[in-house]
Amino acid sequence: MELLTPRQFTVTMLVASGLKNREIAKAIRVSWHVVRNHLRHIFERAGCWNRTELALRYVYESEMGLYNKKEFERRLAQLKKSPESGVVKTPRKRRA
């Protein structure tokens, strides 16, 4: 897990908390396609086959004290402060 980028680590945290790809995308303000690509790279780097295995590994390593608690709490607080969605909706023009 130490090979993950900060963004990949954030995605891993959100997967471990039970969020779906679209919910993760909203939280970090990217499309769900980007989240899917992040997960593919995370699985390769972490040596996991699926989300469940990734979540179990993350929980196990965090319980073993391999992650800095202050860093984890800081990242989690940043995610909670972010607005629901970074997507700006524009009104559609009606056809006459």
C-alpha positions, 0 to 999 in steps of 0.5 A: 500500500505504500506504493500508492499515490495520495489520490489512490490512497484516498480512493482506497480509503473511500472503497474501504468505507463502503462507497460505490464508484459513483459516490467516490467520484462525487466525493473527489470531484472526478468522473466515475471512469477516472475512479474505475481507472484508479481502482485498476491501477490500485489493484495492480500496485496493491496486488489485490483482485477486487474491492473486498480484498482491497478493503480488507487489506486496508483495514488490516494494515490500518489496524496494525498501525502502518498508517499515520493516524494524523494523516488519515484523520486530515485526509478524512476531514478534507473529504468531509469538507468537500461539497457534494459534487464538483459538477456544475449543471447548466440549464438546458435551452428549450426548443421552440 
